[in-house]
Amino acid sequence: MEHPKLFKSHLLYPEDRRIKVEGPIPAQALADLSMHPHLDAFRRPADQHEALIEIAGLPEGRIIAAIDNDTIVGYVTFHYPDELERWSQGNMEDLIELGAIEVADDYRSLGLGQHLIKTAFEDGQLEAYIVFTTEYYWHWDLQGSGLNVWDYRKMMERLMKVVDMEWYATDDPEICSHPANCLMVRIGSKVPLSSKEQFDRIRFQQRIMY
C-alpha cells in the first residue's frame, strides 16, 4: 500500500507568538529542529526527538509539529501499531495509530492540539485509513493540568472529535483495566468493508462480547 503524504503548513499568531503547524515533516527536516525541554511526557526530550525522526522515516509514518522558531513545541505522531499490541494483528495496511500527542506546558492554552490534528487530516489525506488512538489515564498529565481523570478524558474526547474520531467499544484488557481508558477511531470514507470487518475482529476477541 502506498502512503501519500500531503505536506501542509499553517502560520499561527496566538498571544503574539509566531508558530508554524506543519507536516508530515520529513525526517531530515525534523533532525534540523530542536526539542522543547518540557516535551517529556513519554521519554526524555532528546530521546523523543530521535523517536520522531525515526517515525518520520517510516513509509507510513507521519509527524505533524508545532514549531516556534526552530523549536518543536508540540507534535502528533501516526504510525503502524506496535507489533506487541493486539492492534497489529492481521497486519492491516490501512490501520494507523495516532500514537502520541504532546504540547509543551507553556503552549497548552493556545489550541495547538486541535491545529495539529486538523492538519494531519487535511484535504482528505487519511481517508483511506482507519485511524485509532488508545487513551490510557496513566499517560495523562493530571497534576499539571489540574484536572481529574474524568475531566481529562472529556478533554481528550473533545480534542479527537475535531476530526470526527468516535468512542469505540473493545474487550482489549489494557483499555478495560480502567473505566477512564478508551479507544477512539475514525474510519475514512475510502476504507473497504473488508477492513472494517477485520478491525471489528481485532477489537473483540472474546466471542461472548462480539
Contacts in CASP RR format, 6 or more apart in sequence:
PFRMAT RR
TARGET T0000
AUTHOR 0000-0000-0000
METHOD contacts of the structure
MODEL  1
MEHPKLFKSHLLYPEDRRIKVEGPIPAQALADLSMHPHLDAFRRPADQHE
ALIEIAGLPEGRIIAAIDNDTIVGYVTFHYPDELERWSQGNMEDLIELGA
IEVADDYRSLGLGQHLIKTAFEDGQLEAYIVFTTEYYWHWDLQGSGLNVW
DYRKMMERLMKVVDMEWYATDDPEICSHPANCLMVRIGSKVPLSSKEQFD
RIRFQQRIMY
1 93 0 8 1.000
1 94 0 8 1.000
3 59 0 8 1.000
3 60 0 8 1.000
3 61 0 8 1.000
4 125 0 8 1.000
5 23 0 8 1.000
5 24 0 8 1.000
5 62 0 8 1.000
5 125 0 8 1.000
6 24 0 8 1.000
6 122 0 8 1.000
6 123 0 8 1.000
6 125 0 8 1.000
7 22 0 8 1.000
7 23 0 8 1.000
7 24 0 8 1.000
7 25 0 8 1.000
8 22 0 8 1.000
8 23 0 8 1.000
8 119 0 8 1.000
8 122 0 8 1.000
8 123 0 8 1.000
9 20 0 8 1.000
9 21 0 8 1.000
9 22 0 8 1.000
9 23 0 8 1.000
10 20 0 8 1.000
10 21 0 8 1.000
10 22 0 8 1.000
10 115 0 8 1.000
10 119 0 8 1.000
11 18 0 8 1.000
11 19 0 8 1.000
11 20 0 8 1.000
12 18 0 8 1.000
12 19 0 8 1.000
12 20 0 8 1.000
12 21 0 8 1.000
12 110 0 8 1.000
12 112 0 8 1.000
12 115 0 8 1.000
13 19 0 8 1.000
14 110 0 8 1.000
14 111 0 8 1.000
14 112 0 8 1.000
15 110 0 8 1.000
17 68 0 8 1.000
17 110 0 8 1.000
18 68 0 8 1.000
19 66 0 8 1.000
19 67 0 8 1.000
19 68 0 8 1.000
19 73 0 8 1.000
19 107 0 8 1.000
19 110 0 8 1.000
19 112 0 8 1.000
20 66 0 8 1.000
20 67 0 8 1.000
21 64 0 8 1.000
21 65 0 8 1.000
21 66 0 8 1.000
21 67 0 8 1.000
21 112 0 8 1.000
21 115 0 8 1.000
21 116 0 8 1.000
21 119 0 8 1.000
22 64 0 8 1.000
22 65 0 8 1.000
22 67 0 8 1.000
22 119 0 8 1.000
23 62 0 8 1.000
23 63 0 8 1.000
23 64 0 8 1.000
23 65 0 8 1.000
23 119 0 8 1.000
23 120 0 8 1.000
24 56 0 8 1.000
24 61 0 8 1.000
24 62 0 8 1.000
24 63 0 8 1.000
24 64 0 8 1.000
24 78 0 8 1.000
24 120 0 8 1.000
25 56 0 8 1.000
25 63 0 8 1.000
25 64 0 8 1.000
25 65 0 8 1.000
26 56 0 8 1.000
26 57 0 8 1.000
27 53 0 8 1.000
27 54 0 8 1.000
27 56 0 8 1.000
27 57 0 8 1.000
30 49 0 8 1.000
30 52 0 8 1.000
30 53 0 8 1.000
30 56 0 8 1.000
30 63 0 8 1.000
30 65 0 8 1.000
30 72 0 8 1.000
31 53 0 8 1.000
32 70 0 8 1.000
33 65 0 8 1.000
33 67 0 8 1.000
33 70 0 8 1.000
33 71 0 8 1.000
33 72 0 8 1.000
34 49 0 8 1.000
34 70 0 8 1.000
34 71 0 8 1.000
34 72 0 8 1.000
35 45 0 8 1.000
35 46 0 8 1.000
35 48 0 8 1.000
35 49 0 8 1.000
35 71 0 8 1.000
35 72 0 8 1.000
36 45 0 8 1.000
36 68 0 8 1.000
36 71 0 8 1.000
36 72 0 8 1.000
36 73 0 8 1.000
36 74 0 8 1.000
36 104 0 8 1.000
36 107 0 8 1.000
37 45 0 8 1.000
38 45 0 8 1.000
38 104 0 8 1.000
38 105 0 8 1.000
38 106 0 8 1.000
39 45 0 8 1.000
39 48 0 8 1.000
39 72 0 8 1.000
39 73 0 8 1.000
39 74 0 8 1.000
39 75 0 8 1.000
39 102 0 8 1.000
39 104 0 8 1.000
40 48 0 8 1.000
41 100 0 8 1.000
41 102 0 8 1.000
41 139 0 8 1.000
41 141 0 8 1.000
42 48 0 8 1.000
42 51 0 8 1.000
42 100 0 8 1.000
42 102 0 8 1.000
42 139 0 8 1.000
43 51 0 8 1.000
49 72 0 8 1.000
52 63 0 8 1.000
52 65 0 8 1.000
52 72 0 8 1.000
52 75 0 8 1.000
52 77 0 8 1.000
55 61 0 8 1.000
55 62 0 8 1.000
55 63 0 8 1.000
55 77 0 8 1.000
55 78 0 8 1.000
55 79 0 8 1.000
56 62 0 8 1.000
56 63 0 8 1.000
58 79 0 8 1.000
58 80 0 8 1.000
60 78 0 8 1.000
60 79 0 8 1.000
60 80 0 8 1.000
60 96 0 8 1.000
61 77 0 8 1.000
61 78 0 8 1.000
61 79 0 8 1.000
61 80 0 8 1.000
62 77 0 8 1.000
62 78 0 8 1.000
62 79 0 8 1.000
62 120 0 8 1.000
63 75 0 8 1.000
63 76 0 8 1.000
63 77 0 8 1.000
63 78 0 8 1.000
64 75 0 8 1.000
64 76 0 8 1.000
64 116 0 8 1.000
64 117 0 8 1.000
64 119 0 8 1.000
64 120 0 8 1.000
65 72 0 8 1.000
65 74 0 8 1.000
65 75 0 8 1.000
65 116 0 8 1.000
66 72 0 8 1.000
66 73 0 8 1.000
66 74 0 8 1.000
66 75 0 8 1.000
66 103 0 8 1.000
66 107 0 8 1.000
66 112 0 8 1.000
66 113 0 8 1.000
66 115 0 8 1.000
66 116 0 8 1.000
67 73 0 8 1.000
68 107 0 8 1.000
73 103 0 8 1.000
73 104 0 8 1.000
73 106 0 8 1.000
73 107 0 8 1.000
73 112 0 8 1.000
74 102 0 8 1.000
74 103 0 8 1.000
74 104 0 8 1.000
74 107 0 8 1.000
74 112 0 8 1.000
74 113 0 8 1.000
74 116 0 8 1.000
75 100 0 8 1.000
75 101 0 8 1.000
75 102 0 8 1.000
75 116 0 8 1.000
76 98 0 8 1.000
76 99 0 8 1.000
76 100 0 8 1.000
76 101 0 8 1.000
76 113 0 8 1.000
76 116 0 8 1.000
76 117 0 8 1.000
76 120 0 8 1.000
77 98 0 8 1.000
77 99 0 8 1.000
77 100 0 8 1.000
77 101 0 8 1.000
78 96 0 8 1.000
78 97 0 8 1.000
78 98 0 8 1.000
78 99 0 8 1.000
78 120 0 8 1.000
78 126 0 8 1.000
78 131 0 8 1.000
79 96 0 8 1.000
79 97 0 8 1.000
79 99 0 8 1.000
80 88 0 8 1.000
80 95 0 8 1.000
80 96 0 8 1.000
80 97 0 8 1.000
81 87 0 8 1.000
81 88 0 8 1.000
81 95 0 8 1.000
81 97 0 8 1.000
82 88 0 8 1.000
86 172 0 8 1.000
86 202 0 8 1.000
86 205 0 8 1.000
87 95 0 8 1.000
87 97 0 8 1.000
87 132 0 8 1.000
87 134 0 8 1.000
87 202 0 8 1.000
89 202 0 8 1.000
90 198 0 8 1.000
90 202 0 8 1.000
92 130 0 8 1.000
92 195 0 8 1.000
92 198 0 8 1.000
92 199 0 8 1.000
92 202 0 8 1.000
94 128 0 8 1.000
94 129 0 8 1.000
94 130 0 8 1.000
94 191 0 8 1.000
94 195 0 8 1.000
95 129 0 8 1.000
95 130 0 8 1.000
95 132 0 8 1.000
95 195 0 8 1.000
95 199 0 8 1.000
95 202 0 8 1.000
96 126 0 8 1.000
96 129 0 8 1.000
96 130 0 8 1.000
96 131 0 8 1.000
96 132 0 8 1.000
97 131 0 8 1.000
97 132 0 8 1.000
97 133 0 8 1.000
97 134 0 8 1.000
98 117 0 8 1.000
98 120 0 8 1.000
98 131 0 8 1.000
98 132 0 8 1.000
98 133 0 8 1.000
98 160 0 8 1.000
99 133 0 8 1.000
99 134 0 8 1.000
101 113 0 8 1.000
101 116 0 8 1.000
101 117 0 8 1.000
101 159 0 8 1.000
103 110 0 8 1.000
103 112 0 8 1.000
103 113 0 8 1.000
103 116 0 8 1.000
105 144 0 8 1.000
108 145 0 8 1.000
113 159 0 8 1.000
114 159 0 8 1.000
114 162 0 8 1.000
117 159 0 8 1.000
117 160 0 8 1.000
117 162 0 8 1.000
117 163 0 8 1.000
118 162 0 8 1.000
118 163 0 8 1.000
120 126 0 8 1.000
120 163 0 8 1.000
121 163 0 8 1.000
121 186 0 8 1.000
126 186 0 8 1.000
126 188 0 8 1.000
127 188 0 8 1.000
127 189 0 8 1.000
127 190 0 8 1.000
127 191 0 8 1.000
128 188 0 8 1.000
128 190 0 8 1.000
128 191 0 8 1.000
129 188 0 8 1.000
129 191 0 8 1.000
130 185 0 8 1.000
130 186 0 8 1.000
130 187 0 8 1.000
130 188 0 8 1.000
130 191 0 8 1.000
130 195 0 8 1.000
130 196 0 8 1.000
130 199 0 8 1.000
131 165 0 8 1.000
131 185 0 8 1.000
131 186 0 8 1.000
131 188 0 8 1.000
132 168 0 8 1.000
132 183 0 8 1.000
132 184 0 8 1.000
132 185 0 8 1.000
132 186 0 8 1.000
133 160 0 8 1.000
133 165 0 8 1.000
133 183 0 8 1.000
133 184 0 8 1.000
133 185 0 8 1.000
134 172 0 8 1.000
134 174 0 8 1.000
134 175 0 8 1.000
134 181 0 8 1.000
134 182 0 8 1.000
134 183 0 8 1.000
135 153 0 8 1.000
135 156 0 8 1.000
135 181 0 8 1.000
135 182 0 8 1.000
135 183 0 8 1.000
135 184 0 8 1.000
136 174 0 8 1.000
136 175 0 8 1.000
136 178 0 8 1.000
136 181 0 8 1.000
137 149 0 8 1.000
137 152 0 8 1.000
137 153 0 8 1.000
137 178 0 8 1.000
137 180 0 8 1.000
137 181 0 8 1.000
140 149 0 8 1.000
140 152 0 8 1.000
140 153 0 8 1.000
140 156 0 8 1.000
142 148 0 8 1.000
142 149 0 8 1.000
142 152 0 8 1.000
145 152 0 8 1.000
145 155 0 8 1.000
147 155 0 8 1.000
149 180 0 8 1.000
150 180 0 8 1.000
152 180 0 8 1.000
153 180 0 8 1.000
153 182 0 8 1.000
156 184 0 8 1.000
157 167 0 8 1.000
157 182 0 8 1.000
157 184 0 8 1.000
160 184 0 8 1.000
163 186 0 8 1.000
164 186 0 8 1.000
165 184 0 8 1.000
165 185 0 8 1.000
165 186 0 8 1.000
166 184 0 8 1.000
166 185 0 8 1.000
166 186 0 8 1.000
167 182 0 8 1.000
167 183 0 8 1.000
167 184 0 8 1.000
168 183 0 8 1.000
168 184 0 8 1.000
168 185 0 8 1.000
168 203 0 8 1.000
169 183 0 8 1.000
169 203 0 8 1.000
169 204 0 8 1.000
170 176 0 8 1.000
170 183 0 8 1.000
170 203 0 8 1.000
170 204 0 8 1.000
171 203 0 8 1.000
171 204 0 8 1.000
171 205 0 8 1.000
171 206 0 8 1.000
171 209 0 8 1.000
172 183 0 8 1.000
172 203 0 8 1.000
174 181 0 8 1.000
175 181 0 8 1.000
175 182 0 8 1.000
175 183 0 8 1.000
183 203 0 8 1.000
185 199 0 8 1.000
187 196 0 8 1.000
187 199 0 8 1.000
200 210 0 8 1.000
201 210 0 8 1.000
204 210 0 8 1.000
END
